[in-house]
Amino acid sequence: MTPAHGFDSSENTSRSRGPSHHVRSIVIDRASWTCEWCGGAPPTLGMSVHHRQPRGMGGSRKVHVNAPANLLLLCGSGTTGCHGWVESNRRTAVTWGLLVPRPGLPAVTPVFYRRERWVLLDDDGGVHPWTPDDGADDAVTETVIVHRADDPSP
């Protein structure tokens, strides 16, 4: 079944270098123009769309890479704000679900949303509560449980 956004995230296509305007609008609507990590309103640093699973140099043929479940609206750019923090603290960002290493799938990897609660993101712009009992694979659950409350994230 094709989701409401009009593509099947399991398909492979020609290389894409970023999400479409339609997909960006789904992410912006989901975030309500606030940072999906810190929860802040757009600062003077601006906002940018972050790939939880990086697309790689030259783009990617995997549609899920540019699907809403793989994208977060973050304050700053790849070098400033929360987006800059994620790029500079990649190992810690994985424990928060802000980055998803391959071969993981963002749609089944929880993210600590707005630094308030664990959620799963879907490709229709939905945000769904998640707990370790929700049946995620053991590697995802282990990563989440390893998370430390005294983490030096911003």
C-alpha positions as CSV (number, residue, x, y, z in Angstrom):
1,M,0.0,0.0,0.0
2,T,1.4,3.4,-1.0
3,P,1.3,5.9,1.9
4,A,-0.5,9.3,1.6
5,H,2.7,11.1,0.5
6,G,2.7,9.1,-2.7
7,F,5.8,6.9,-2.6
8,D,6.8,3.5,-1.3
9,S,9.9,3.9,0.9
10,S,11.0,0.3,0.1
11,E,11.5,1.2,-3.6
12,N,14.9,2.1,-5.1
13,T,15.0,4.9,-7.7
14,S,17.5,7.0,-9.5
15,R,19.9,8.9,-7.3
16,S,18.2,11.7,-5.3
17,R,20.2,14.4,-3.7
18,G,17.5,15.5,-1.2
19,P,13.9,15.4,-0.2
20,S,11.2,16.8,-2.5
21,H,9.4,20.1,-1.6
22,H,6.4,17.9,-0.7
23,V,8.4,15.8,1.8
24,R,10.0,18.9,3.3
25,S,6.5,20.3,3.9
26,I,5.5,17.1,5.7
27,V,8.5,17.4,8.0
28,I,8.0,21.1,8.6
29,D,4.3,20.5,9.3
30,R,5.2,17.7,11.8
31,A,7.6,20.0,13.5
32,S,5.4,23.0,13.5
33,W,8.5,25.1,12.7
34,T,10.2,24.1,15.9
35,C,13.5,22.2,16.3
36,E,12.7,18.5,16.7
37,W,15.6,18.0,19.1
38,C,15.6,21.0,21.5
39,G,12.0,22.1,20.9
40,G,13.0,25.7,20.3
41,A,11.5,28.1,17.8
42,P,13.5,29.1,14.8
43,P,16.5,31.0,16.1
44,T,18.5,33.5,14.1
45,L,20.5,30.4,13.0
46,G,17.6,29.2,10.9
47,M,16.3,25.7,10.5
48,S,17.5,22.8,8.3
49,V,16.3,19.3,7.4
50,H,18.6,16.6,8.8
51,H,18.9,13.1,7.5
52,R,18.9,10.6,10.4
53,Q,20.5,8.0,8.1
54,P,22.9,10.0,5.9
55,R,22.2,9.9,2.2
56,G,25.9,9.5,1.3
57,M,28.0,11.5,-1.1
58,G,26.3,11.9,-4.5
59,G,22.8,11.1,-3.2
60,S,21.1,7.7,-2.8
61,R,18.9,5.4,-4.8
62,K,17.0,4.3,-1.6
63,V,13.8,6.3,-1.3
64,H,13.6,5.9,2.5
65,V,16.7,8.1,2.7
66,N,14.6,11.1,1.7
67,A,11.3,9.9,3.4
68,P,9.8,11.9,6.4
69,A,10.7,9.1,8.9
70,N,14.4,9.7,8.1
71,L,14.2,13.4,8.4
72,L,14.2,15.9,11.3
73,L,13.8,19.6,11.3
74,L,16.7,21.0,13.4
75,C,17.8,24.5,14.3
76,G,21.0,25.6,12.7
77,S,22.9,24.2,9.8
78,G,25.3,21.3,9.6
79,T,27.8,23.4,11.6
80,T,25.6,25.4,13.9
81,G,22.7,24.9,16.4
82,C,21.4,21.4,17.1
83,H,22.1,20.3,13.5
84,G,25.8,21.2,14.1
85,W,25.8,19.4,17.5
86,V,24.5,16.2,15.8
87,E,27.2,16.3,13.1
88,S,29.9,17.0,15.7
89,N,28.7,14.4,18.2
90,R,27.7,11.5,15.9
91,R,28.3,8.7,18.4
92,T,26.1,10.3,21.0
93,A,23.5,11.3,18.4
94,V,23.1,7.6,17.5
95,T,22.1,6.8,21.1
96,W,19.4,9.5,20.9
97,G,18.1,8.2,17.5
98,L,19.2,11.4,15.8
99,L,21.4,9.3,13.5
100,V,20.6,5.8,12.3
101,P,23.6,3.7,11.2
102,R,23.2,1.4,8.2
103,P,21.7,-1.2,7.9
104,G,19.1,0.2,10.4
105,L,15.8,1.6,9.2
106,P,14.7,5.0,10.5
107,A,11.0,4.1,10.5
108,V,11.6,1.4,13.1
109,T,14.4,3.3,15.1
110,P,13.1,5.5,17.9
111,V,14.2,9.1,18.4
112,F,14.2,11.1,21.6
113,Y,11.8,13.7,20.3
114,R,12.1,17.3,21.5
115,R,14.2,15.8,24.3
116,E,10.9,14.8,26.0
117,R,9.9,11.3,24.9
118,W,10.8,8.3,22.7
119,V,8.9,8.2,19.5
120,L,8.8,6.5,16.1
121,L,8.3,8.8,13.0
122,D,6.3,7.6,10.0
123,D,6.4,8.6,6.4
124,D,3.0,10.5,6.6
125,G,4.3,13.0,9.2
126,G,3.1,11.1,12.2
127,V,4.8,10.9,15.6
128,H,4.0,7.7,17.6
129,P,5.0,7.0,21.3
130,W,7.6,4.2,21.7
131,T,8.7,2.1,24.6
132,P,11.2,-0.7,24.6
133,D,8.3,-3.2,24.9
134,D,7.0,-2.2,21.5
135,G,8.8,-4.9,19.7
136,A,11.7,-3.1,18.1
137,D,14.7,-5.4,17.3
138,D,17.1,-6.1,20.1
139,A,19.9,-3.9,18.7
140,V,17.6,-0.8,18.7
141,T,16.3,-1.6,22.2
142,E,19.9,-2.0,23.5
143,T,21.0,1.3,21.9
144,V,18.1,3.1,23.6
145,I,18.6,1.5,27.0
146,V,22.3,2.4,26.9
147,H,21.4,6.1,26.8
148,R,22.7,8.0,29.8
149,A,20.8,10.7,31.6
150,D,23.9,12.7,32.2
151,D,24.7,12.8,28.4
152,P,26.4,16.2,27.5
153,S,24.0,16.9,24.7
154,P,22.9,20.6,24.3
